Amino acid sequence: MLFTIYSTLARKKEIFTPQNAPHVGMYVCGPTVYGDPHLGHARSAITFDLLFRYLAFLGYKVRYVRNITDVGHLENDSDYGDDKLLKKARLEQLEPMEIAKYYTDRYHDMMDALNVRRPSIEPNASGHIMEQIDMVQQILDAGFAYIVNGSVYFDVIKYNQQYRYGQLSGRVVEDLLSSTRDNLEGQEEKRNSVDFALWKKAQPEHIMRWRSPWSEGFPGWHLECSAMGRKYLGDKFDIHGGGMDLLFPHHESEIAQSQIANGDTPCQYWMHNNMITVNGQKMGKSLGNSIMLDEFFTGSHPLLAQAYTPMTVRFFILQAHYRSTLDFSNDALQAAEKGLKRLMQAVKTLNNLQPSATDDNNIIKNIETECYDALNDDLNSPIAISQLFEAVRIINSVADKKEKLNANDIERLKKLFHNVAFDILGLKDEQSGNQNELLNNLVKMIVDLRQQSKEKKDWETSDNIRKQLTELGITVKDTKDGTEWVV
Amino acid sequence: MLFTIYSTLARKKEIFTPQNAPHVGMYVCGPTVYGDPHLGHARSAITFDLLFRYLAFLGYKVRYVRNITDVGHLENDSDYGDDKLLKKARLEQLEPMEIAKYYTDRYHDMMDALNVRRPSIEPNASGHIMEQIDMVQQILDAGFAYIVNGSVYFDVIKYNQQYRYGQLSGRVVEDLLSSTRDNLEGQEEKRNSVDFALWKKAQPEHIMRWRSPWSEGFPGWHLECSAMGRKYLGDKFDIHGGGMDLLFPHHESEIAQSQIANGDTPCQYWMHNNMITVNGQKMGKSLGNSIMLDEFFTGSHPLLAQAYTPMTVRFFILQAHYRSTLDFSNDALQAAEKGLKRLMQAVKTLNNLQPSATDDNNIIKNIETECYDALNDDLNSPIAISQLFEAVRIINSVADKKEKLNANDIERLKKLFHNVAFDILGLKDEQSGNQNELLNNLVKMIVDLRQQSKEKKDWETSDNIRKQLTELGITVKDTKDGTEWVV
């Protein structure tokens, strides 16, 4: 089965065919660095990390560009100088770039914790003002933008006469026009409410400003991705990804900008991850139900019953298909925590499994095929994970001597877990590390001492040891083959 | 004693007096991201991290700007299109920004490992081309630069008639003129060999290029620090730091640029950390004796007898005064490793010290005073550390019941270690962390089990336990007060 991905533009799954294999160019909308990263950031980053990892696994050489929005993040209905980042800057009496640096670091730290691979290039909007000015000029020269009071707006109505504004989102300009209120603050400069800013003249209170042929100001929000995608990946690249909340107007406007400036839409495949809901409601800062990643890791949010490790959060996200909504609940996260532990325990069991002289097991081969088929089918991680759990069942059954596997099948399973669980899904055993080895050795020592006291019929000591270990969160199981234990 | 720092420009120690206390603006030259960070990077970063931490300790609000040089790092005698970063990019067939991103991440990871606090703002040269172009234009407008074939050069001879080129480094323009060879490649465009490039026209093979009023090209290397320092810290800020190798021509040229563009030298205090030598020879890539930080951490360099932890490297660097040369040797690093362990062990001992009903100990008060006096005296970290070791001697002596301290003095010592060792010197106990607590509990369990077997006169078990612990690298000491142990 060939790798297929769902193209938001084509509205169907398509076989992935890069333009210059083995090279793949991929652009994903990164964070706006004026606040702490939340679960939504994690979902988008993990979705496209899965894609990045899978493409690498398939042998592609991927240049993955993920931007940092550190200026002028303007929203559709309030894009008149109301720069979120600056609001915060004035509030905290700080240089905007100081805030941007702080939250960029926070984002990086959280992404590292989630085992999200770092992108190949991570350009920031403030560092590409010239490229954005050039693009505005190109659009002006082509006649698809107009200047009012030092600001430049994209003429959506004119564009829509020749191309289709709405081809990605399915929106219709006429409907948009009738539904948008024309009298919102800052709308009065536009010829039409659907037009969007390419360049905004800075109001006197604006700290972040650059000179341009039109005014001292700052670029419109949609522009940075078009300009930076083009700079690092070329006029037309393979994949553009982002959260579904960016589909309109952000990505729709990117298409319009690239169509005029580059003569073509910016990419072959548009991919969008779905949103996270809390009890069925969209998660969002403005709704007050947004949980920061740091709060997950420390358990410090009223909605959280406990702390969840970064890998639990990652596993929770991967257990849903990226195009489905993912509903947050403590139950679901606790289930993910248990499932991940079971998976990681099975990997250890697998490494100690004794092979038998028996035939190849067709179920193992089948699990392998199903796993990769799922990934090839638009990155269906939940199906791939369920296949891994099928493997876990067999591994535990073999460990319990209820089933047998030959050396060949054991190797096959090891490879499957190595590739799918670790390389592609990007899971990791959070217990591992250098200290862990020492820790394991110490527990082994204690378990052996307990065994010795049992042999000496010193039940008091052996019971005490078990009790103390339990208090430290270490469970000891006596099996036919000796003593097993789990931290 | 007031905080004094050695000003390279004044050639003497001066009382540190910021212009807008409690705010302090500080700029330090960061890495060129075309290679892996080495010991020299660590020394500069740790020196100014000590300054950053000490200023914060003194109550200043510091805006610390450390740049990332990701374009056009031109060297004095070969600044004709010979961009180091691009050389590597062509070699590896990569987009320059992809290499820059990789090595920026490497630098950040190493600095995190060394417990170097992150700067407040970390601007990159490629993201501030407009600001650099503006500064070139200002210098041109002032008549201190000239254009040749699309490149712009700073007129050092003209500048030197009015100001003094060489005021920082002590060099004399006439001497420089007679010693510089005029016929080096790329020198022919300059009016005089001492002039330096503000803007270079890009040769056809140059990938990194930006439009400018003079040519498609890239900024001269000295320019980025002047432009970014001014942007984020103002025309004249408090401290400019960097390695002594940057004193000339880089910082000398920065002074000239700012003098003309801003009407003043860029800062109040110039501070320079000295170099690292290997057997008395300068450490440098071109000399083949440059050891990368990663090689220290893994022990994978022929000159290294073993791996050294990041904290050992940090402690080794802090054990020399920043203005002295620091000679690398395995002996010195091993001594640092031992010293750091001794210090950290003493902190643990201190936390368990029993107070006695005795008078205040004047020596403790004296150690405290000497420690802060040393730091106030141009950040004399080796003296401060030697005072901490004096405290260690007393702590161990009290633990051995040879001396006594009252509760007041014990608190005083705890505060001293907290402030000086951890907060200001930025040392940390590498054994600490979450797992460490579990580890400690497990060792405690084993030590208790050993105690029990001794009480039962089960010498075989108790000896075995000791032997096994030793094999795991854990040393058990029997003292009068019970059992102590060190991992």
Chai-1 contact restraints between the chains, C-beta under 6 A:
chainA,res_idxA,chainB,res_idxB,connection_type,confidence,min_distance_angstrom,max_distance_angstrom,comment,restraint_id
A,M97,B,I121,contact,1.0,0.0,6.0,A-B,restraint_1
A,E98,B,S120,contact,1.0,0.0,6.0,A-B,restraint_2
A,E98,B,I121,contact,1.0,0.0,6.0,A-B,restraint_3
A,K101,B,I121,contact,1.0,0.0,6.0,A-B,restraint_4
A,K101,B,E122,contact,1.0,0.0,6.0,A-B,restraint_5
A,D105,B,R118,contact,1.0,0.0,6.0,A-B,restraint_6
A,R118,B,D105,contact,1.0,0.0,6.0,A-B,restraint_7
A,S120,B,E98,contact,1.0,0.0,6.0,A-B,restraint_8
A,I121,B,M97,contact,1.0,0.0,6.0,A-B,restraint_9
A,I121,B,E98,contact,1.0,0.0,6.0,A-B,restraint_10
A,I121,B,K101,contact,1.0,0.0,6.0,A-B,restraint_11
A,E122,B,K101,contact,1.0,0.0,6.0,A-B,restraint_12
A,G127,B,G127,contact,1.0,0.0,6.0,A-B,restraint_13
A,I129,B,M130,contact,1.0,0.0,6.0,A-B,restraint_14
A,M130,B,I129,contact,1.0,0.0,6.0,A-B,restraint_15
A,Q435,B,Q435,contact,1.0,0.0,6.0,A-B,restraint_16
A,L439,B,L439,contact,1.0,0.0,6.0,A-B,restraint_17
A,N441,B,L472,contact,1.0,0.0,6.0,A-B,restraint_18
A,L442,B,L442,contact,1.0,0.0,6.0,A-B,restraint_19
A,M445,B,Q468,contact,1.0,0.0,6.0,A-B,restraint_20
A,L449,B,L449,contact,1.0,0.0,6.0,A-B,restraint_21
A,Q468,B,M445,contact,1.0,0.0,6.0,A-B,restraint_22
A,L472,B,N441,contact,1.0,0.0,6.0,A-B,restraint_23
